[in-house]
């Protein structure tokens, strides 16, 4: 066995001995860590009035959790889709592979895919390095990620996209490039990155139950698709804050943490000072992480998934959410939480601390209001058959009992059943594919199902029944608004992340 192959086995053996030392994030009153409970309350009030639908937050100061909350029906034990916050985990897998001398950031991307290269290799493609991909300077334009919906061979899709800029010179966000990092790590380790990270990152940090979407060839998607819990995000951020140290052990080399969190390229080199002062997306890009204002660094994912690392404040903020405006969301952190972090402990404020605990314990997204109309029982037992539609829905039927609607949706290929409660969230599971930004891609999403759901209904008027279905391990919700007119049904289908701009309207008739 070569030294190159033997070395990782030694490392794995050492890392396996770390399995029992998962550092606990201890809990503390905010004031003991120099943060005002009143300021956190103000943040929560502003969050509840903002454009963002918050699902969870955890604030860590000096290694202590000073505030944590989940907006019911989201819970501490639930995973949450990270979208592009997954990228930071992928880059960390690269960091471990570099540490184990399985690859170098200066290696050429083409060197890992000898049998999969296009017939003609341009000079720019030949020059493309792992580092170029890490810093989103692949040189491709436009971003080839859209090809995941038309090409099931994603390596081929990436390698056949023209590299029009000199690699390393031009920033362009490229999620398929992050997938290539996942594919490269799998090439050199023989493991999916979710498995490769388990003994090196997940086990030491006490992260359990993580799962990661895959392409159809069994490679983790890399640029998206990881699901972990809110505290797992906070622990990962704390690892970076501690420069790769965890419970007295150097899990990740401090040199890698420094390199990975340093701006490698500017997104908009010519930005005016006033623009840069207001925009967290033009502060510099690192290795699959973003520099922020206030000398912070972050991992972030679509619709508001945040891991914000604040070295000067010795703090980490983890957030899961769904938002139409990620800048607006992070502005709340800068406006309320950042100035609240003082160097020294603050005087005890028992009244404010008590109010904060009560607030955090009662955070909730209200279920649909409980109300009924004469139509409530009229539709019971009926089945409505849809006219042909691009959602592939065939029919819908309703059964009504004790303020609960049992709804059956039939598509071209499957039947899905749901229970919708009145005035509360009804837990359930489903194999129905939920809303997803990457839903059109050729993927294996079997690990996502059965999906955990919460469901509720309300009558928005005398003839209109609204069914709300939350996929509570993702940011997203589906809403079905059924308008009844005699034996006819018109149903509006809306995905939450479309914010009313892409509603499908289907028509049906009872049989």
ZAMARGU-4260 file (C-alpha; in steps of 0.2 Angstrom, whole numbers, plus 5000, padded with zeros to 4 digits):
<rodrens>
0) 5000/5000/5000 | 5007/5017/4995 | 5010/5030/5009 | 4998/5041/4999 | 4984/5029/5003
5) 4990/5024/5020 | 4991/5041/5027 | 4972/5044/5027 | 4969/5028/5036 | 4980/5034/5050
10) 4971/5051/5050 | 4954/5042/5051 | 4960/5031/5065 | 4965/5046/5075 | 4949/5055/5071
15) 4939/5040/5076 | 4946/5042/5094 | 4938/5060/5094 | 4921/5053/5093 | 4916/5054/5111
20) 4923/5072/5114 | 4910/5082/5105 | 4911/5099/5113 | 4895/5106/5122 | 4889/5123/5118
25) 4885/5128/5135 | 4870/5140/5139 | 4872/5156/5147 | 4862/5172/5151 | 4866/5185/5138
30) 4872/5198/5151 | 4885/5186/5157 | 4892/5186/5140 | 4891/5205/5137 | 4875/5206/5128
35) 4859/5214/5133 | 4843/5203/5134 | 4833/5219/5129 | 4843/5221/5113 | 4839/5203/5108
40) 4821/5206/5112 | 4821/5221/5100 | 4829/5210/5087 | 4815/5197/5089 | 4802/5210/5088
45) 4810/5217/5072 | 4812/5200/5065 | 4793/5196/5067 | 4789/5212/5058 | 4801/5210/5044
50) 4799/5203/5026 | 4808/5187/5032 | 4799/5172/5039 | 4811/5166/5052 | 4812/5148/5057
55) 4826/5147/5069 | 4840/5157/5077 | 4854/5153/5088 | 4866/5166/5095 | 4883/5161/5102
60) 4895/5172/5112 | 4911/5167/5119 | 4907/5149/5116 | 4890/5151/5125 | 4873/5150/5118
65) 4864/5165/5124 | 4848/5164/5114 | 4840/5151/5104 | 4823/5149/5097 | 4812/5140/5084
70) 4796/5147/5077 | 4783/5133/5079 | 4781/5122/5070 | 4800/5122/5067 | 4809/5113/5081
75) 4827/5110/5088 | 4828/5092/5082 | 4823/5095/5064 | 4835/5097/5050 | 4834/5112/5038
80) 4839/5113/5020 | 4854/5124/5019 | 4855/5128/5000 | 4871/5136/4997 | 4877/5136/5015
85) 4881/5118/5010 | 4896/5126/5000 | 4906/5130/5016 | 4905/5111/5021 | 4911/5106/5004
90) 4926/5118/5004 | 4930/5111/5022 | 4930/5093/5014 | 4943/5100/5002 | 4952/5107/5017
95) 4953/5090/5025 | 4959/5082/5008 | 4973/5095/5007 | 4978/5091/5025 | 4979/5073/5021
100) 4989/5077/5005 | 4976/5069/4994 | 4976/5085/4983 | 4982/5102/4982 | 4972/5118/4978
105) 4984/5121/4964 | 4980/5104/4956 | 4971/5106/4939 | 4953/5102/4938 | 4955/5092/4922
110) 4968/5081/4931 | 4954/5072/4941 | 4943/5068/4926 | 4955/5060/4913 | 4941/5049/4905
115) 4928/5063/4905 | 4936/5077/4896 | 4929/5085/4880 | 4938/5082/4864 | 4945/5099/4864
120) 4952/5107/4880 | 4954/5125/4879 | 4969/5134/4887 | 4958/5141/4900 | 4950/5125/4905
125) 4968/5117/4906 | 4973/5131/4917 | 4958/5129/4929 | 4963/5125/4947 | 4954/5119/4962
130) 4958/5136/4970 | 4950/5145/4956 | 4934/5134/4959 | 4935/5137/4977 | 4935/5156/4975
135) 4921/5156/4962 | 4933/5162/4948 | 4930/5147/4936 | 4930/5159/4921 | 4914/5152/4914
140) 4900/5163/4909 | 4885/5161/4910 | 4884/5150/4926 | 4882/5132/4920 | 4872/5127/4935
145) 4856/5127/4924 | 4862/5112/4915 | 4858/5101/4929 | 4840/5101/4922 | 4846/5096/4904
150) 4861/5085/4907 | 4862/5071/4919 | 4881/5070/4918 | 4885/5085/4928 | 4904/5083/4926
155) 4901/5083/4908 | 4890/5098/4909 | 4904/5108/4918 | 4918/5103/4908 | 4910/5107/4891
160) 4905/5124/4897 | 4917/5137/4889 | 4929/5145/4901 | 4929/5162/4893 | 4939/5172/4906
165) 4956/5168/4913 | 4953/5157/4928 | 4956/5166/4944 | 4952/5183/4937 | 4933/5186/4937
170) 4920/5182/4950 | 4904/5173/4944 | 4894/5163/4956 | 4894/5145/4950 | 4886/5131/4960
175) 4890/5118/4948 | 4908/5122/4951 | 4905/5118/4969 | 4898/5101/4964 | 4914/5098/4955
180) 4924/5101/4971 | 4912/5087/4979 | 4916/5076/4964 | 4935/5079/4966 | 4935/5074/4984
185) 4925/5059/4980 | 4938/5054/4967 | 4953/5055/4978 | 4944/5048/4994 | 4932/5035/4987
190) 4919/5042/4998 | 4904/5054/4996 | 4909/5070/5005 | 4894/5067/5018 | 4903/5051/5023
195) 4921/5058/5021 | 4916/5072/5033 | 4908/5061/5046 | 4923/5055/5056 | 4933/5072/5052
200) 4919/5085/5056 | 4902/5078/5060 | 4907/5066/5074 | 4919/5077/5083 | 4907/5092/5083
205) 4892/5080/5088 | 4883/5083/5072 | 4871/5068/5069 | 4858/5064/5056 | 4865/5075/5042
210) 4860/5070/5024 | 4865/5077/5007 | 4856/5077/4990 | 4865/5068/4976 | 4866/5068/4958
215) 4861/5052/4949 | 4879/5045/4949 | 4879/5045/4968 | 4890/5061/4970 | 4884/5074/4984
220) 4878/5090/4975 | 4890/5100/4985 | 4884/5117/4981 | 4867/5114/4989 | 4857/5100/4997
225) 4865/5097/5014 | 4852/5096/5029 | 4858/5099/5047 | 4850/5106/5063 | 4852/5124/5068
230) 4864/5120/5082 | 4875/5111/5070 | 4876/5127/5059 | 4881/5136/5075 | 4894/5122/5080
235) 4902/5123/5063 | 4903/5142/5064 | 4911/5141/5081 | 4924/5129/5074 | 4929/5142/5062
240) 4929/5155/5075 | 4940/5144/5086 | 4952/5143/5070 | 4949/5124/5068 | 4951/5120/5087
245) 4937/5110/5095 | 4938/5104/5113 | 4957/5106/5114 | 4960/5097/5097 | 4965/5104/5081
250) 4951/5097/5070 | 4954/5108/5055 | 4971/5116/5052 | 4972/5134/5057 | 4981/5138/5041
255) 4966/5132/5031 | 4953/5142/5042 | 4964/5157/5039 | 4965/5154/5020 | 4947/5149/5018
260) 4940/5165/5027 | 4952/5177/5018 | 4945/5187/5003 | 4952/5179/4988 | 4943/5189/4975
265) 4932/5204/4974 | 4914/5202/4967 | 4913/5220/4961 | 4930/5228/4961 | 4924/5245/4955
270) 4910/5247/4968 | 4908/5265/4974 | 4911/5267/4993 | 4893/5270/4997 | 4887/5254/4988
275) 4900/5244/4997 | 4895/5251/5013 | 4877/5244/5011 | 4880/5228/5002 | 4886/5212/5010
280) 4888/5203/4993 | 4903/5214/4987 | 4914/5213/5002 | 4925/5199/4994 | 4923/5180/4992
285) 4934/5167/5001 | 4933/5148/4999 | 4915/5145/4997 | 4912/5159/5010 | 4908/5177/5009
290) 4916/5192/5018 | 4903/5203/5026 | 4903/5221/5032 | 4909/5223/5050 | 4924/5212/5047
295) 4913/5196/5048 | 4912/5181/5037 | 4898/5170/5033 | 4891/5155/5024 | 4874/5158/5017
300) 4860/5149/5007 | 4846/5154/4997 | 4830/5161/5005 | 4840/5166/5021 | 4850/5152/5028
305) 4865/5160/5038 | 4880/5155/5047 | 4888/5172/5052 | 4905/5172/5061 | 4910/5188/5069
310) 4928/5187/5075 | 4929/5204/5083 | 4914/5200/5094 | 4919/5182/5097 | 4901/5177/5091
315) 4892/5166/5079 | 4874/5168/5073 | 4865/5154/5065 | 4848/5157/5056 | 4836/5147/5046
320) 4822/5156/5037 | 4813/5160/5021 | 4815/5177/5014 | 4813/5187/4998 | 4827/5199/5004
325) 4843/5191/5011 | 4851/5209/5013 | 4836/5215/5023 | 4838/5199/5034 | 4856/5201/5038
330) 4853/5220/5041 | 4843/5215/5056 | 4859/5207/5063 | 4870/5222/5060 | 4856/5234/5067
335) 4851/5225/5083 | 4864/5211/5088 | 4881/5218/5083 | 4880/5234/5093 | 4873/5224/5108
340) 4889/5215/5110 | 4900/5223/5123 | 4917/5218/5128 | 4913/5215/5147 | 4899/5206/5156
345) 4884/5217/5159 | 4874/5219/5175 | 4861/5206/5178 | 4844/5210/5171 | 4833/5197/5178
350) 4817/5205/5171 | 4823/5206/5153 | 4831/5189/5154 | 4814/5182/5160 | 4805/5191/5146
355) 4818/5185/5133 | 4816/5166/5138 | 4797/5168/5137 | 4798/5176/5120 | 4810/5163/5114
360) 4799/5149/5120 | 4783/5155/5112 | 4790/5160/5095 | 4777/5154/5082 | 4771/5155/5064
365) 4752/5155/5067 | 4742/5141/5059 | 4728/5146/5047 | 4713/5153/5057 | 4700/5141/5063
370) 4683/5146/5054 | 4670/5137/5044 | 4656/5141/5032 | 4641/5131/5026 | 4652/5125/5012
375) 4663/5115/5024 | 4652/5100/5024 | 4645/5102/5006 | 4662/5097/4998 | 4664/5082/5010
380) 4665/5066/5000 | 4667/5074/4983 | 4680/5071/4971 | 4685/5084/4958 | 4694/5079/4941
385) 4706/5092/4934 | 4708/5097/4916 | 4725/5093/4909 | 4738/5104/4918 | 4757/5106/4919
390) 4757/5101/4937 | 4751/5083/4932 | 4737/5083/4945 | 4723/5072/4940 | 4710/5074/4954
395) 4707/5080/4972 | 4695/5073/4985 | 4689/5079/5002 | 4684/5070/5018 | 4678/5080/5033
400) 4677/5074/5051 | 4679/5084/5067 | 4686/5100/5060 | 4699/5090/5050 | 4700/5088/5031
405) 4707/5072/5024 | 4713/5077/5006 | 4719/5065/4993 | 4729/5072/4978 | 4731/5060/4963
410) 4744/5064/4950 | 4749/5055/4934 | 4760/5043/4944 | 4755/5043/4962 | 4742/5046/4976
415) 4746/5058/4991 | 4735/5059/5006 | 4736/5073/5019 | 4726/5079/5035 | 4723/5097/5037
420) 4718/5104/5054 | 4709/5119/5059 | 4717/5132/5070 | 4733/5121/5073 | 4747/5113/5063
425) 4743/5094/5060 | 4759/5084/5059 | 4761/5072/5044 | 4773/5064/5032 | 4773/5063/5013
430) 4782/5056/4998 | 4775/5071/4987 | 4790/5081/4980 | 4791/5097/4989 | 4795/5115/4982
435) 4813/5117/4979 | 4824/5129/4969 | 4834/5114/4962 | 4819/5103/4959 | 4821/5103/4940
440) 4838/5095/4942 | 4842/5077/4938 | 4845/5072/4956 | 4842/5057/4968 | 4832/5065/4983
445) 4827/5049/4991 | 4835/5054/5007 | 4822/5068/5008 | 4807/5056/5009 | 4796/5054/5018
450) 4796/5072/5021 | 4790/5079/5037 | 4775/5091/5035 | 4763/5102/5045 | 4746/5106/5038
455) 4732/5118/5042 | 4717/5125/5033 | 4705/5140/5034 | 4690/5146/5024 | 4696/5163/5017
460) 4678/5167/5012 | 4662/5158/5011 | 4667/5148/4995 | 4686/5147/4996 | 4696/5134/5006
465) 4714/5137/5009 | 4726/5122/5012 | 4743/5126/5018 | 4757/5113/5018 | 4773/5116/5026
470) 4788/5105/5022 | 4797/5108/5039 | 4814/5102/5035 | 4815/5114/5021 | 4812/5133/5020
475) 4796/5130/5009 | 4777/5129/5010 | 4764/5125/4997 | 4747/5133/4997 | 4732/5127/4988
480) 4717/5139/4988 | 4701/5130/4982 | 4687/5141/4975 | 4671/5131/4974 | 4656/5136/4963
485) 4643/5123/4962 | 4651/5107/4955 | 4666/5117/4949 | 4683/5120/4957 | 4696/5132/4953
490) 4712/5129/4963 | 4727/5141/4964 | 4743/5132/4968 | 4757/5143/4975 | 4775/5139/4981
495) 4780/5151/4995 | 4797/5156/4987 | 4787/5163/4972 | 4779/5176/4983 | 4763/5176/4972
500) 4772/5178/4956 | 4771/5161/4949 | 4754/5154/4954 | 4746/5140/4944 | 4727/5140/4942
505) 4719/5123/4939 | 4701/5120/4935 | 4691/5104/4940 | 4674/5097/4940 | 4666/5085/4953
510) 4661/5068/4948
</rodrens>
